[in-house]
Amino acid sequence: MLDPIAIDRLDLRPKLIIAFVLVALLVGVTGAVGYQAVGTVDEEAHVISEDADTVEASMKTLLAVEEQQVAVNAALLGEEDARADFETAGAEFDEWLRTLEQQDLTAQQQAEFEAVRTQHEEYTAVSEELFAAIQAGDMADARARGDDLDAIVADTRASATALEEMAVEDKSASVAAADETAQTAQRTVLGLTGGAFVVAILIGLFVAGRITPPITQLSEGLVAI
């Protein structure tokens, strides 16, 4: 007689569901990791952009102060347009200072920012005295105010440079963090993808191993009958 056909082995529904759920979970985890990594890199990209803005604004404020100092020296030499050039550079300084004020500065950067603002307020006050002395014809007093401005500019230059250097360091750190996040995400996604691939192959082998023998046995039984 023919051996009983193990048709019960074809009842694979629960096992197949579990297997495909495992694959779906691996795919879902892979997608979640990739999505989270993209979000993290995007946040770090915004930080890098803000650091770049801080670097640029720091450089521009320093440049504006230097332009004001050039205008002051021109005024001491008797050039007529010196006051207008001074005010134009002052307006540019104020614009870049507002840009810095809108940035998310660290505690140290904020301290240097406040120093730059305070020093420039002092610089502006002394400059007004210098222009007033020039207008009154008191060149000795004007030159004395010019010497005071040189000292203030030196302090402002130091504070603006320190702020710029800190922003550059933060930018470099943010770039390194973004690179590390991207590399970690790539390794994780590749690992999960490889895992899902292996599980899919195992499921295929499992299904083939469970279904093929009963079908073959059934076919042979039918032929024998």
C-alpha positions in Angstrom: 0.0 0.0 0.0 1.0 3.5 -0.4 2.3 5.3 2.6 -0.1 7.9 4.1 0.5 11.2 2.4 1.5 13.8 5.0 -0.9 16.4 3.8 -0.9 18.1 7.2 2.6 19.3 6.4 1.0 21.7 4.0 -0.6 23.6 6.8 2.1 26.3 6.9 -0.1 29.4 7.3 1.0 30.4 10.8 4.6 29.6 10.1 4.7 31.6 6.9 2.9 34.5 8.5 5.5 34.6 11.3 8.4 34.4 8.8 7.0 37.2 6.6 6.3 39.3 9.6 10.0 39.0 10.6 11.1 40.2 7.2 8.6 43.1 7.3 10.0 44.1 10.7 13.5 44.0 9.4 12.5 46.2 6.4 10.6 48.5 8.7 13.5 48.9 11.1 15.8 49.6 8.2 13.5 52.3 6.9 13.2 53.8 10.4 16.9 53.9 10.9 17.4 55.5 7.5 14.7 58.1 8.2 16.1 59.0 11.6 19.6 59.3 10.1 18.4 61.6 7.4 16.6 63.8 10.0 19.7 63.9 12.2 21.9 64.8 9.3 19.4 67.5 8.3 19.5 69.0 11.8 23.3 69.0 11.8 23.3 70.6 8.4 21.2 73.5 9.8 23.7 73.8 12.6 26.6 73.9 10.1 24.7 76.6 8.2 24.3 78.7 11.3 27.9 78.3 12.2 28.9 79.4 8.7 26.6 82.5 9.1 28.3 83.3 12.4 31.7 83.0 10.8 30.7 85.3 8.0 29.0 87.8 10.3 32.1 87.9 12.6 34.3 88.6 9.6 32.0 91.3 8.3 31.8 93.1 11.6 35.5 93.2 11.9 35.8 94.4 8.3 33.3 97.2 9.0 35.3 98.3 12.0 38.5 98.4 9.9 36.6 100.5 7.3 35.5 102.9 10.0 39.1 103.2 11.2 40.2 104.0 7.7 37.6 106.7 7.5 38.8 108.1 10.8 42.3 108.3 9.6 41.1 109.9 6.4 39.2 112.5 8.5 42.5 113.3 10.4 44.1 113.9 7.0 41.3 116.3 6.1 39.4 114.3 3.5 35.9 115.6 3.0 34.0 112.4 2.5 35.5 110.7 5.5 32.5 111.2 7.8 30.1 109.7 5.2 32.4 106.7 4.7 32.5 106.3 8.5 28.7 106.3 8.8 28.3 103.8 5.9 30.7 101.4 7.5 28.9 101.9 10.8 25.6 101.0 9.2 27.2 97.8 7.8 28.5 97.0 11.2 25.1 97.3 12.8 23.6 95.1 10.1 26.0 92.3 10.7 25.7 92.7 14.4 22.0 92.1 14.1 22.8 89.0 12.1 25.0 87.7 14.9 22.3 88.6 17.5 19.9 86.2 15.7 22.3 83.3 15.8 22.1 80.5 18.4 25.4 81.4 20.1 27.1 79.4 22.8 27.8 81.0 26.2 31.4 81.8 25.2 30.4 83.2 21.8 27.7 85.3 23.5 30.3 86.7 25.8 32.5 87.7 22.9 29.5 89.1 21.0 28.6 91.3 24.0 32.2 92.5 24.2 32.2 93.4 20.5 29.0 95.3 20.9 30.2 97.2 24.0 33.5 98.0 22.4 31.9 99.3 19.3 29.5 101.5 21.3 32.6 103.0 23.0 34.3 103.3 19.6 31.3 105.2 18.2 31.2 107.6 21.1 34.9 108.4 20.9 34.6 108.8 17.1 31.9 111.4 17.5 34.3 113.3 19.8 37.0 113.0 17.2 34.8 114.4 14.4 33.6 117.2 16.7 37.2 118.1 17.5 38.0 118.2 13.8 35.0 120.4 13.0 36.1 122.7 15.8 39.6 122.8 14.4 41.2 121.2 17.5 43.4 118.7 15.7 45.4 118.0 18.8 42.4 116.7 20.6 41.3 114.9 17.5 44.6 113.1 17.3 44.3 112.2 20.9 40.9 110.7 20.3 42.4 108.8 17.3 44.9 107.2 19.7 42.1 106.1 21.9 40.3 104.6 18.9 43.4 102.6 18.0 43.3 100.9 21.4 39.5 100.2 21.1 39.9 98.8 17.6 42.6 96.4 18.9 40.2 95.1 21.6 37.4 94.8 19.1 39.6 93.0 16.7 40.6 90.5 19.3 37.0 89.8 20.4 35.7 89.5 16.8 38.5 87.2 15.9 37.9 85.0 19.0 34.2 84.8 18.0 35.1 83.8 14.5 37.5 81.2 15.6 35.0 79.6 18.0 32.4 79.6 15.2 34.9 77.8 12.9 35.6 75.2 15.5 31.9 74.6 16.1 31.4 74.3 12.3 34.2 71.7 12.0 32.8 69.7 14.9 29.3 69.8 13.4 30.7 68.6 10.0 32.5 65.7 11.8 29.4 64.8 13.7 27.3 64.8 10.5 29.9 62.6 8.7 29.9 60.2 11.6 26.1 60.0 11.7 25.9 59.4 8.0 28.6 56.6 8.2 26.9 54.9 11.1 23.5 55.0 9.3 25.1 53.5 6.2 26.6 50.7 8.2 23.3 50.0 10.1 21.2 50.1 7.0 23.6 47.8 5.1 23.5 45.4 8.1 19.8 45.3 8.4 19.4 45.0 4.6 21.8 42.1 4.6 19.8 40.5 7.5 16.5 40.9 5.6 18.1 39.3 2.5 19.3 36.3 4.5 16.0 35.9 6.3 14.2 36.1 2.9 16.4 33.3 1.5 15.8 31.2 4.6 12.1 31.6 4.3 12.3 30.6 0.6 14.3 27.5 1.5 11.9 26.7 4.4 8.8 27.0 2.2 10.4 24.9 -0.5 11.5 22.2 2.0 8.0 22.0 3.6 5.9 22.1 0.4 7.9 20.2 -2.2 8.0 16.8 -0.5 4.3 16.5 0.2 3.4 17.6 -3.3 5.9 15.1 -4.8 4.5 12.4 -2.6 0.9 13.3 -3.6 1.9 13.3 -7.3 3.6 9.9 -7.0 0.5 8.5 -5.2 -1.8 9.8 -7.9 0.4 8.2 -10.6 0.4 4.9 -8.7 -3.4 5.0 -8.3 
